[in-house]
Amino acid sequence: MAIDYEITVYDGTKVLFSKTIKMGSIGTNRLDQMMCCLTARYAELTGDEIIASFLNKNASAYHNHLLIQRQPSPKRVIYSCGDSVHTVVASKPRQ
């Protein structure tokens, strides 16, 4: 069965951006980076906020604006990044 990633950026419940890509076209590291970029762009984070999000977690200036969370389930995987403006990537069977 072929699987796609459904990528959606939300501001609260409002959809700001949505796109579907083939699962095999991106690895998990690049998927994480893409989610961080999309979240930072649509949340309009400052340079300082973006840098603080990439610091080591024990650094005094660290902030988790761009924390990636994974929620596996038997039929799909859901990745999320961000707070009020957030990016969600969900696996889904290709139709």
Secondary structure, DSSP 8 states (H G I E B T S, - for coil): --EEEEEEEEETTEEEEEEEEEGGGS-HHHHHHHHHHHHHHHHT--HHHHHHHHS-TTSTT---TT-EEEEE-SS-EEEEEESSEEEEEEEEE--
